[in-house]
Amino acid sequence: MSPSLTVYQQHHLRVVFDHHVANLYPAMVTASKAHVVMLAEQGLISDEAAATMLRGLVALATDRPGELEYDGSVEDVYYTLEKRLAAAAGIEVSQLSVQLARSRNDLDAGVFRMVLRDQLLQVLDALLATGRTVLDRADRHADVVITGYTHRRPAQPTSIGHVFAGYAEALAGEAAAYAGLLDEMNRSPLGSCAFAGTDLDISPRRLADLLGFDQLIVNSYEAVAGADHLVRVATLNAQALATGARLARTLMDWLSWGWVVTPGEFTQGSSIMPQKRNPVVLEHLVSMAGAAADAASVLNNVGAAWWEDSNNATTDVQSRLWEGDDRAYRFFSLLGGLIEKLDPQRPPSGEEIVASGATTTAAADALARRGVPFRGAHSLLGRLVRGGAPATWTEELVRSTAADLGLALDDAAVRDLLAAAVRPELVLRRAQADGPGEAAVRDQVGRLSTMLDAVQERAQALRERLTRADAALAEAVAARVGP
């Protein structure tokens, strides 16, 4: 640490610079190119001044921002860019017009959106890839019957495919939410200046087009004071990871019970027990979701700020957001990679499912289909279960127990009850559209795949928009810089 730095520089400005420079500097260079082009097109600066600054900005685009060090000569990344631009352009800082009709406020607000936009696209890519992997496994294992649990107790038969299709639906909803967040993120605040705009004849629309923004923020005060989009980034990441962590905990059980194979590349060995291969990746996933509680930090900072340009609500939360985006990207990449390698090993046998009592609801439903009132059927099955496992039930036992409850069962009702009680695989024939029936699950896979496709198309459209904007900006810069 340089002894020439003040206490404020040592313990805040330097730390923030180190956290921010790698993300903000390239985005600031790009935004500055667009701003200079716009100023020249509007006749607010001379062609010569524009060409000089653009040549400098082209040179800065080759900088390695991660290697830039804070030396205390300027305040932050914003002023570092000005200092380096003047040097690259061969002029004094006092000769720069790069900040004409622009404030650090709207520049920060703009580049924050640009950085988060790129990061969220990456998160969405990983989420969509995981969704497709989960759907592939749901389709592949739609006929693998397992015991479904509620409150950590055996409840009813279902299938691996049904469980995975359920998680895929959660992912589809989260994917749509990320796409909506990207729509909100892709609104330009540039041109708002400090918050009240300018009397100069600038073109915020041209700036937005050159930087790939689809819309302008309606109000210049909200453009620099607003933080709802930042809160949504933090909370959506936390929500999505929390749901994924719940699946990870369920997979811990499946691996421990031997229902699925533990993929070797996702395990760690024991330092003392050579027989052990620990699927700690699932523990890491749960921990990563727990770390997403940094959303609370974002909410606390935003809530502690005035509704105006305030570092609490904007600048100071960026590192938490970037870390959260990186964590979300790694989370979905890990979870998707793990599920891709999961295959059934020894799912519970029919006998084990029956012994757990998980088939009794189906047995009660079988009686209800024969006209027995459900509460009477429920009472009968409760008494039978308390008397012994379903595999021990006989027609005589069912009839006598029913008679004790005042229920008269015909032979067909008794046979249906016993079949449902000892044949958990019958759940694969269930016709209910959202249920665990094999055909139903495969239909769910198709419908959910269509939902993911729609989000994929939205993400691709945004990427193409950004590619076109990059090309338009490069062309505009080249036209003013010359050969």
Stockholm file with secondary structure:
# STOCKHOLM 1.0

chainA/1-483         MSPSLTVYQQHHLRVVFDHHVANLYPAMVTASKAHVVMLAEQGLISDEAAATMLRGLVALATDRPGELEYDGSVEDVYYTLEKRLAAAAGIEVSQLSVQLARSRNDLDAGVFRMVLRDQLLQVLDALLATGRTVLDRADRHADVVITGYTHRRPAQPTSIGHVFAGYAEALAGEAAAYAGLLDEMNRSPLGSCAFAGTDLDISPRRLADLLGFDQLIVNSYEAVAGADHLVRVATLNAQALATGARLARTLMDWLSWGWVVTPGEFTQGSSIMPQKRNPVVLEHLVSMAGAAADAASVLNNVGAAWWEDSNNATTDVQSRLWEGDDRAYRFFSLLGGLIEKLDPQRPPSGEEIVASGATTTAAADALARRGVPFRGAHSLLGRLVRGGAPATWTEELVRSTAADLGLALDDAAVRDLLAAAVRPELVLRRAQADGPGEAAVRDQVGRLSTMLDAVQERAQALRERLTRADAALAEAVAARVGP
#=GR chainA/1-483 SS CCTTSCHHIIIIIHHHHHHHHHHHHHHHHHHHHHHHHHHHHTTSSCHHHHHHHHHHHHHHTTCCGGGCCCCSSSSSHHHHHHHHHHHHHTSCGGGCCTTTTCCHHHHHHHHHHHHHHHHHHHHHHHHHHHHHHHHHHHHHTTTCEEEEEETTEEEEEEEHHHHHHHHHHHHHHHHHHHHHHHHHHTEECTTCTTTTCCSSCCCHHHHHHHTTCSEECSCHHHHHHCCHHHHHHHHHHHHHHHHHHHHHHHHHHHHHTTSBCCCGGGCEECSSCTTCEECTHHHHHHHHHHHTTHHHHHHHHHHTSCSSSCTTTTGGGHHHHHHHHHHHHHHHHHHHHHHHHCCBSSCCCHHHHHHTTTTHHHHHHHHHHTTCCHHHHHHHHHHHHHHSCGGGCCHHHHHHHHHHTTCCCCHHHHHHHHHHHHCGGGGGGCCCTTSSCHHHHHHHHHHHHHHHHHHHHHHHHHHHHHHHHHHHHHHHHHHHHCC
#=GC SS_cons         CCTTSCHHIIIIIHHHHHHHHHHHHHHHHHHHHHHHHHHHHTTSSCHHHHHHHHHHHHHHTTCCGGGCCCCSSSSSHHHHHHHHHHHHHTSCGGGCCTTTTCCHHHHHHHHHHHHHHHHHHHHHHHHHHHHHHHHHHHHHTTTCEEEEEETTEEEEEEEHHHHHHHHHHHHHHHHHHHHHHHHHHTEECTTCTTTTCCSSCCCHHHHHHHTTCSEECSCHHHHHHCCHHHHHHHHHHHHHHHHHHHHHHHHHHHHHTTSBCCCGGGCEECSSCTTCEECTHHHHHHHHHHHTTHHHHHHHHHHTSCSSSCTTTTGGGHHHHHHHHHHHHHHHHHHHHHHHHCCBSSCCCHHHHHHTTTTHHHHHHHHHHTTCCHHHHHHHHHHHHHHSCGGGCCHHHHHHHHHHTTCCCCHHHHHHHHHHHHCGGGGGGCCCTTSSCHHHHHHHHHHHHHHHHHHHHHHHHHHHHHHHHHHHHHHHHHHHHCC
//
